[in-house]
């Protein structure tokens, strides 16, 4: 009886594999665009977070070394943070245009 059950399972495996392959091929381009855009936004957000933390750390270090240079460092920090954040916003705008707007 054990060998009969094993034989039935071995014969049934290709049938289940064919069903899964048919379902996997039903994923259209829109599904892949949505998945890829999610990964793109995650990568852009992670890069922006890392860059902003490095810029802030460098500004704090510069202020600790030379407190008299605060106005110049503050302006440079704000400008750098704006440019870094614009990368995430541009990524979001491109994803929004690609995913939401029907083609």
C-alpha positions in Angstrom: 0.0 0.0 0.0 2.9 2.4 0.8 4.4 1.8 -2.7 1.1 2.4 -4.3 0.7 5.8 -2.5 4.3 6.8 -3.5 3.7 5.8 -7.1 0.5 7.8 -7.2 2.3 10.9 -5.8 5.1 10.5 -8.3 2.7 10.3 -11.2 0.6 13.2 -9.9 3.6 15.6 -9.6 3.9 16.5 -13.3 0.2 17.3 -13.3 0.6 19.8 -10.5 3.7 21.2 -12.2 1.7 21.9 -15.4 -1.0 23.7 -13.4 1.6 25.9 -11.7 3.3 26.7 -15.0 0.0 27.8 -16.5 -0.7 30.1 -13.5 2.8 31.5 -13.6 2.5 32.4 -17.3 -0.7 34.2 -16.7 1.2 37.1 -15.0 1.1 39.9 -17.5 3.3 42.9 -18.0 1.3 45.1 -15.6 2.0 42.8 -12.7 5.7 42.8 -13.3 5.7 46.6 -13.7 4.0 46.9 -10.3 6.4 44.6 -8.6 9.5 46.2 -10.2 8.3 49.7 -9.3 7.9 48.7 -5.7 11.5 47.4 -5.6 12.7 50.6 -7.4 11.0 52.8 -4.8 12.4 50.8 -2.0 15.9 51.1 -3.4 15.6 54.8 -4.0 14.2 55.4 -0.5 17.0 53.4 1.1 19.6 55.3 -0.9 18.1 58.6 0.1 18.0 57.6 3.7 21.6 56.6 3.7 22.7 59.7 1.8 20.7 62.0 4.2 22.2 60.4 7.2 25.8 60.7 5.8 25.1 64.4 5.0 23.7 65.2 8.4 26.6 63.4 10.1 29.1 65.3 8.1 27.4 68.6 8.9 27.4 67.8 12.6 31.0 66.9 12.4 31.8 70.2 10.7 29.9 72.2 13.2 31.7 70.4 16.0 35.1 71.3 14.5 34.2 74.9 13.6 31.1 76.4 15.2 31.8 79.7 13.5 31.0 78.2 10.1 27.4 77.4 11.0 25.7 79.6 8.3 27.7 78.1 5.5 27.4 74.6 6.7 23.6 75.0 7.4 23.0 76.3 3.8 25.1 73.5 2.3 23.3 70.9 4.4 19.8 72.2 3.4 20.8 72.3 -0.3 22.2 68.8 -0.1 19.1 67.4 1.6 16.8 69.0 -1.0 18.8 67.5 -3.8 18.9 64.1 -2.1 15.2 64.1 -1.4 14.5 65.1 -5.0 15.9 61.7 -6.1 13.1 59.9 -4.2 10.5 62.3 -5.5 11.7 61.8 -9.1 11.6 58.1 -8.7 8.1 58.3 -7.3 6.9 60.5 -10.2 8.4 58.2 -12.8 6.7 55.2 -11.1 3.4 57.0 -10.8 3.5 57.9 -14.5 4.4 54.4 -15.5 2.1 52.4 -13.3 -1.0 54.6 -12.7 -1.4 56.2 -16.2 -2.9 53.5 -18.5 -1.0 52.9 -21.7 
